[in-house]
Amino acid sequence: MAGEIGARHPDVAGLSLAELHERQREWALGFARSRQEWLDRTKPGHGTVVDGAWP
């Protein structure tokens, strides 16, 4: 699977593990922010907090 991802995304394949981890953190945070904004806009009073933390 990793080989397939690397073939499709050579910019990601060339990253070190530390760089990949940092990118994953950024992607997770961006997704969480976007999801939270969508929930806040479309479901007022929903009470959900989307956690963007990455291990």
PyMOL commands that set and color helices and strands:
alter all, ss='L'
color gray80, all
select helices_A, chain A and resi 2-8+10-13+17-42
alter helices_A, ss='H'
color red, helices_A
deselect
rebuild
show_as cartoon
